[in-house]
Amino acid sequence: MMRVALLFFLILSWKAEAQVTMEDFLLAAWQEPAIKSISDQDNFLNAKPYQLAPIQKLEFRTKSNQLDRTRQDYALRFTPANPWEVKRTNQYFKTYQEVLVLDKQRMLKESLLLRYNAIINWFYYDEIRNLKEEEKLATEKLLLILEAQRYSGFFDAKDYVDLKLTLVEKTIELEEARFNSDNQQNRIEILQGSVMMQPVDWVEKKVLTIASIEAVVDTLIGSASATGEIAYRQKKIDLANREWQLEKSNLNIGFVQPEYEQFRLDQNRRPWSISMGLIIPIFNPNKSDMTKRKLEAIEAQGDLIEAKDEQQTGQKWARTKIKSLVKRHHEIDSLASKLDINTLAQRLQVIKDSNPISLVRVQNNLIKIKATQARLKHEILLTYIEFLSYSEVLQAQPMVNYLSPDLSVIVR
């Protein structure tokens, strides 16, 4: 008996561990290959493998003086590194690392956006599936009522046939809704990177209210993050300018060459001598590469202006759309509240010879209203997440679950 109880406990524990929470699903965005690749690049550059040695080139030279085998000369030529090139190289890769950090934030935002949309779509498809099940049950209930009324004055053969066809339609719609729900479950598993041991059971009631969505949007409108798309585009301009400076300083500044001439010993002279050369860069051979970098800087400047316009326009568009959808959602809520099923049922009971099928039809209409509410809320949530994406807060640290009622912080 104890073994059975222990086995049952282990099964329950295994199921609990196998369930992926919404926060776990969002945190898994950090494990995206693109994000890990950027982290690996950043870690590699932390070791500063790009630092130039003080000596750029070392050459061993020899020559035969007057083609005499006994008069062989030897030399060692040092080409020192250009100090300006060393400085510009360090500046370039430091800026490159800063670009990597900002790019990782961009990739994280895109991954989180996909995951938020997957969660919202799952809520919607799950709710539609439940409503389609209600519709099918209500249609079956109507058929049962009509069959019971077969020998009464309420029976209508045409209505009966129509309901039979409607039941087929509702069955097909239910199967389609189940397919969409299961397909979204698969989509979540693909994003998670593993097959979940249990179906997703996130509860939509734990999502923040529409009033809270409006409050968040009104708070964030006009805000901008220091780690968002605009910051990334600005840093890309800096990187292009650094590369231009590096190309400009990528010049050979000269050489130092100690020489050994053995035949001078026979002349009681010192065999050592030294020669130096200084290259004067009157004409820069890297002008074509410098021009390319300048064009990249100009292009990056255009991307920055486009990113600023897109952020401002996107924020305003998303906010306006949310306000419009919320207004329509309130109107549908008002319509649903007026359609009080309990009160209507009591009134129909008072009416003599009332047909019970009328109440079921009203319930069907209420289901349609709920479906409209679900579609509106689905669109509101998708636009809300898109607004947060434009506002550059999805990837901000510490990470926040922007679907939770209290906007809880997600601990890594």
SULRA-V177076 format. One record per residue. N is the residue number from 1. RES is the residue in one letter. SS is DSSP state (alpha for helix, beta for strand, coil for the rest). Layout:
# SULRA-V177076
N:RES:SS, N:RES:SS
This chain:
# SULRA-V177076
1:M:coil, 2:M:alpha, 3:R:alpha, 4:V:alpha, 5:A:alpha, 6:L:alpha, 7:L:alpha, 8:F:alpha, 9:F:alpha, 10:L:alpha, 11:I:alpha, 12:L:alpha, 13:S:alpha, 14:W:alpha, 15:K:alpha, 16:A:alpha, 17:E:alpha, 18:A:alpha, 19:Q:coil, 20:V:coil, 21:T:coil, 22:M:alpha, 23:E:alpha, 24:D:alpha, 25:F:alpha, 26:L:alpha, 27:L:alpha, 28:A:alpha, 29:A:alpha, 30:W:alpha, 31:Q:alpha, 32:E:coil, 33:P:alpha, 34:A:alpha, 35:I:alpha, 36:K:alpha, 37:S:alpha, 38:I:alpha, 39:S:alpha, 40:D:alpha, 41:Q:alpha, 42:D:alpha, 43:N:alpha, 44:F:alpha, 45:L:alpha, 46:N:alpha, 47:A:coil, 48:K:coil, 49:P:coil, 50:Y:coil, 51:Q:coil, 52:L:coil, 53:A:coil, 54:P:coil, 55:I:beta, 56:Q:beta, 57:K:beta, 58:L:beta, 59:E:beta, 60:F:beta, 61:R:beta, 62:T:beta, 63:K:beta, 64:S:beta, 65:N:alpha, 66:Q:alpha, 67:L:alpha, 68:D:coil, 69:R:coil, 70:T:coil, 71:R:coil, 72:Q:beta, 73:D:beta, 74:Y:beta, 75:A:beta, 76:L:beta, 77:R:beta, 78:F:beta, 79:T:beta, 80:P:beta, 81:A:coil, 82:N:coil, 83:P:alpha, 84:W:alpha, 85:E:alpha, 86:V:alpha, 87:K:alpha, 88:R:alpha, 89:T:alpha, 90:N:alpha, 91:Q:alpha, 92:Y:alpha, 93:F:alpha, 94:K:alpha, 95:T:alpha, 96:Y:alpha, 97:Q:alpha, 98:E:alpha, 99:V:alpha, 100:L:alpha, 101:V:alpha, 102:L:alpha, 103:D:alpha, 104:K:alpha, 105:Q:alpha, 106:R:alpha, 107:M:alpha, 108:L:alpha, 109:K:alpha, 110:E:alpha, 111:S:alpha, 112:L:alpha, 113:L:alpha, 114:L:alpha, 115:R:alpha, 116:Y:alpha, 117:N:alpha, 118:A:alpha, 119:I:alpha, 120:I:alpha, 121:N:alpha, 122:W:alpha, 123:F:alpha, 124:Y:alpha, 125:Y:alpha, 126:D:alpha, 127:E:alpha, 128:I:alpha, 129:R:alpha, 130:N:alpha, 131:L:alpha, 132:K:alpha, 133:E:alpha, 134:E:alpha, 135:E:alpha, 136:K:alpha, 137:L:alpha, 138:A:alpha, 139:T:alpha, 140:E:alpha, 141:K:alpha, 142:L:alpha, 143:L:alpha, 144:L:alpha, 145:I:alpha, 146:L:alpha, 147:E:alpha, 148:A:alpha, 149:Q:coil, 150:R:coil, 151:Y:coil, 152:S:coil, 153:G:coil, 154:F:coil, 155:F:coil, 156:D:coil, 157:A:alpha, 158:K:alpha, 159:D:alpha, 160:Y:alpha, 161:V:alpha, 162:D:alpha, 163:L:alpha, 164:K:alpha, 165:L:alpha, 166:T:alpha, 167:L:alpha, 168:V:alpha, 169:E:alpha, 170:K:alpha, 171:T:alpha, 172:I:alpha, 173:E:alpha, 174:L:alpha, 175:E:alpha, 176:E:alpha, 177:A:alpha, 178:R:alpha, 179:F:alpha, 180:N:alpha, 181:S:alpha, 182:D:alpha, 183:N:alpha, 184:Q:alpha, 185:Q:alpha, 186:N:alpha, 187:R:alpha, 188:I:alpha, 189:E:alpha, 190:I:alpha, 191:L:alpha, 192:Q:alpha, 193:G:coil, 194:S:coil, 195:V:coil, 196:M:coil, 197:M:coil, 198:Q:coil, 199:P:coil, 200:V:coil, 201:D:coil, 202:W:coil, 203:V:coil, 204:E:alpha, 205:K:alpha, 206:K:alpha, 207:V:beta, 208:L:coil, 209:T:coil, 210:I:alpha, 211:A:alpha, 212:S:alpha, 213:I:alpha, 214:E:alpha, 215:A:alpha, 216:V:alpha, 217:V:alpha, 218:D:alpha, 219:T:alpha, 220:L:alpha, 221:I:coil, 222:G:coil, 223:S:coil, 224:A:coil, 225:S:coil, 226:A:coil, 227:T:coil, 228:G:coil, 229:E:alpha, 230:I:alpha, 231:A:alpha, 232:Y:alpha, 233:R:alpha, 234:Q:alpha, 235:K:alpha, 236:K:alpha, 237:I:alpha, 238:D:alpha, 239:L:alpha, 240:A:alpha, 241:N:alpha, 242:R:alpha, 243:E:alpha, 244:W:alpha, 245:Q:alpha, 246:L:alpha, 247:E:alpha, 248:K:alpha, 249:S:alpha, 250:N:coil, 251:L:coil, 252:N:coil, 253:I:coil, 254:G:beta, 255:F:beta, 256:V:beta, 257:Q:beta, 258:P:beta, 259:E:beta, 260:Y:beta, 261:E:beta, 262:Q:alpha, 263:F:alpha, 264:R:alpha, 265:L:alpha, 266:D:alpha, 267:Q:alpha, 268:N:coil, 269:R:coil, 270:R:coil, 271:P:coil, 272:W:beta, 273:S:beta, 274:I:beta, 275:S:beta, 276:M:beta, 277:G:beta, 278:L:beta, 279:I:coil, 280:I:coil, 281:P:coil, 282:I:coil, 283:F:coil, 284:N:coil, 285:P:coil, 286:N:coil, 287:K:alpha, 288:S:alpha, 289:D:alpha, 290:M:alpha, 291:T:alpha, 292:K:alpha, 293:R:alpha, 294:K:alpha, 295:L:alpha, 296:E:alpha, 297:A:alpha, 298:I:alpha, 299:E:alpha, 300:A:alpha, 301:Q:alpha, 302:G:alpha, 303:D:alpha, 304:L:alpha, 305:I:alpha, 306:E:alpha, 307:A:alpha, 308:K:alpha, 309:D:alpha, 310:E:alpha, 311:Q:alpha, 312:Q:alpha, 313:T:alpha, 314:G:alpha, 315:Q:alpha, 316:K:alpha, 317:W:alpha, 318:A:alpha, 319:R:alpha, 320:T:alpha, 321:K:alpha, 322:I:alpha, 323:K:alpha, 324:S:alpha, 325:L:alpha, 326:V:alpha, 327:K:alpha, 328:R:alpha, 329:H:alpha, 330:H:alpha, 331:E:alpha, 332:I:alpha, 333:D:alpha, 334:S:alpha, 335:L:alpha, 336:A:alpha, 337:S:alpha, 338:K:alpha, 339:L:coil, 340:D:coil, 341:I:alpha, 342:N:alpha, 343:T:alpha, 344:L:alpha, 345:A:alpha, 346:Q:alpha, 347:R:alpha, 348:L:alpha, 349:Q:alpha, 350:V:alpha, 351:I:coil, 352:K:coil, 353:D:coil, 354:S:coil, 355:N:coil, 356:P:coil, 357:I:alpha, 358:S:alpha, 359:L:alpha, 360:V:alpha, 361:R:alpha, 362:V:alpha, 363:Q:alpha, 364:N:alpha, 365:N:alpha, 366:L:alpha, 367:I:alpha, 368:K:alpha, 369:I:alpha, 370:K:alpha, 371:A:alpha, 372:T:alpha, 373:Q:alpha, 374:A:alpha, 375:R:alpha, 376:L:alpha, 377:K:alpha, 378:H:alpha, 379:E:alpha, 380:I:alpha, 381:L:alpha, 382:L:alpha, 383:T:alpha, 384:Y:alpha, 385:I:alpha, 386:E:alpha, 387:F:alpha, 388:L:alpha, 389:S:alpha, 390:Y:alpha, 391:S:coil, 392:E:coil, 393:V:coil, 394:L:coil, 395:Q:coil, 396:A:coil, 397:Q:coil, 398:P:coil, 399:M:coil, 400:V:beta, 401:N:coil, 402:Y:coil, 403:L:coil, 404:S:beta, 405:P:coil, 406:D:coil, 407:L:coil, 408:S:coil, 409:V:beta, 410:I:coil, 411:V:coil, 412:R:coil
